[in-house]
Amino acid sequence: MENNEERDEKVLIDLKKVPLASERKEIAQKRKKGFLIVLVCLFFFLLGALLTRIFFPAQSIIYNGYDASGVTEIEQIMERYWLYGDQYEDLHQELEDKAQYGMTAFDFDPYTSYMSAEEMNSFSDSINRSYVGIGVEYSYVNDAALIVRVFKSSPAEKAGLKAGDIIVSVEGTSVAGLDTEAIRELVLGEEGTIVTLGIERDGETNDVEVIRGVVNSTVYAYTEDDYIVMELDSFGETTAEEVQKYLDEFSDYEKIIIDLRADSGGYQTAVRDISGLFIGPDEVYLRQKGVDGVEMVDVTPSSIKKYDNLKKIVVLTSEDTASAAEVLAIVLRERCDAILVGDTTYGKGVIQTNRILSNGGVLKLTSYYWYSPDGVSIDKTGIKPDVEVRMPDIYYEYYYDMEEDESYVYDSVSEAAAIAQKALTYLGYDVGRTDGYFDETTLNALKAYKADHELGGEDVLDQDVFSSIISETRRQLADPLRDPQFETAKQIMKQG
């Protein structure tokens, strides 16, 4: 189960296929019939080859000394005569990759694709969200990096760092004025090395030494009132283990909110194991049907531990909840009576398998439709939530960075202005329209925003002003108190 490239695509591998008992006899008969057909075809193929050699002697098509075999011919000519060939370290591999990309490109199937070995490594890293660092998430506020998350079993947790701590320096270098990427580069390093952080807590600043290590950050959980809040960002190789650690820590709680918004999926083994934590061992969590039309069932591991303490489950979904995340959402609805809150999900009801090729690349091939335990398909329709709650309009916008020399003035029309109008509306400014026309009301709203944030310069929408508006919007969208979907989930938790 993977997503398309714009949605941080994911792949499911290591499929466990168990034919239904009623179909095993049919499968055996099909295999026997198929074997006989293969023998007959092989006989006629060999006969045809023999007659061809007798009546049509083999001829080799040669073009200027090259073997004319389609792609191979083009590759040989380009390797020798292409003017820009010397710009590639390995032109042969580059041409092979391009041929594979084209061969697997189909408009009706955006999921089947070819990935080079390098792309596959990066792709796996994006699923597993693993890196060598300290294991914190922070927000840059007032010239300081405020730690908002400390991941479970991370180097930061072992060093005693807590949410709410403020990073004021890294290795003696003040972080004031640095952006988040610059701070990240200071913090990351080789595994086993020490990084010294200046940490402000309760008004006092102390140096804390943290030993860098491998961090897996696909899950984050905490408790609020009498329930657990668990956010799943991806279904990676360690996600089930991360989930289990949190469930062990919070084993006294009976309620949980599982946030799957913007989770575009991952490995099938991960969703299999996570499903088992909620529905128990040897339970059907997924049905599959391939090109042969035979339905198979996938079951949770026999050795999985079920957390019976969880009596009430609410799942948050968005338009970007896809693939493996959709599997978990519908499993929890059908088998645990979970209540789904948010938006209708993406609707990816097919599974990809990985085929490793001789050149080290990988063919991701759409191989199966998948169905819920009750046999429901969500392909191209998604999962409609039990309680539909929309986020503010700006939440659904695609953000882009304006160019340094890009700017818009009164009486102009642009996509940037449309996004800024929606953002300013969300921030409480009177804009009046969101169609991208930069009218007088938009100008007055822009002036008010700049005055409130002490931004100088001309009254135009340029890169600096646009970035400020988007940054402030993202900060407020991240505030749980301004999240209507999360607030609805909390209200459900308080009921009965």
C-alpha angles and dihedrals in degrees: 000000000000136000131229121272094263090057100049093261123229134202131214116212141170093048116199109213121190115175116224111258093240091058102046093090091049091050092051091050091049091051092051092048090046091053092054091049090051091053092051092047091048091053094053092043092055091045091051092048091052093050091047092054090050099048102026113038113212116270125194115217108219128186114189090326096314128121105244103223104136110249092022091057093052090047093052094048094048093047090057106033110021109119094216098042093106090065090075125074091210108018093171092059091043092055092046091052092050091051090052092049091054094045092057099043112112124160093214093050111045092170102062107085147138122249126191118230091258093049091048091055091051090045092054091048090053091054096045094040089211125157141148109262141091103288108245135126117211141182122218107236128165096345092311137093108241112202108228098169137029110192122229116269090359126144088252092056091048089051091053100251116155139194107270095039114126122223106217098167143011118209089343094308114123114234092209108126095010121121122233094262092054091050090048091054090052092050099045120079146128120327113264096022123120125241120192116216128193102225125192115204127164091351095306126106122213136167115248122192115215124188108223116234144158109296125199109195109172094117135046125177139174139162128252123182105321100336142071123242113205124182118198114195098175143352102244134158093276100034096101090050091049091050091050092052091056093045089052091051093048098039092132093066124092100190132063138179111206113199112207097161113137090005104136097187138250141192121009091221088061096052089043093056095041091050088053092057088063105031100030136237127324093013125139109249099161142024124202137193124191137190091289091059094236114139119225130186128220119207135196118259118280092229097050120125117233118214101219092176091078104092102157125042131181119185122202115212136182138184087270095054099113149162113343090016089057090050091056093044094054093041090055091047095049099037105027102030089241117178114231117214129184132030133348108273127246099266107231105159100165134087130221126209125203121237114190111219130212092253092058094257125119132234110213103202128189100233111158146026111227129213135191121256087268092050099258119151118209096182111143091348104066128202116300111219122238089232113032113208123171125213122224113290093252090061090070096050124106109235121218132179117248117229118254093248094042119108140151130211139193115304094022130118125221145145089241090059091050091053092045090051092054091046093049090048090053090048090056103260122136105245102149097202139043103192097104098256107135099220132164094273090054090048092053091048090050091050091050093050092049091049092049091051097039094242115161131196133076124329095261134116102247134156096276095050093042092050091050092051093048093045092052090046093052091048092054094043088057091057108103090211089063095046109101093189093052091044090054091050090052091050090053090051090055093053117098 
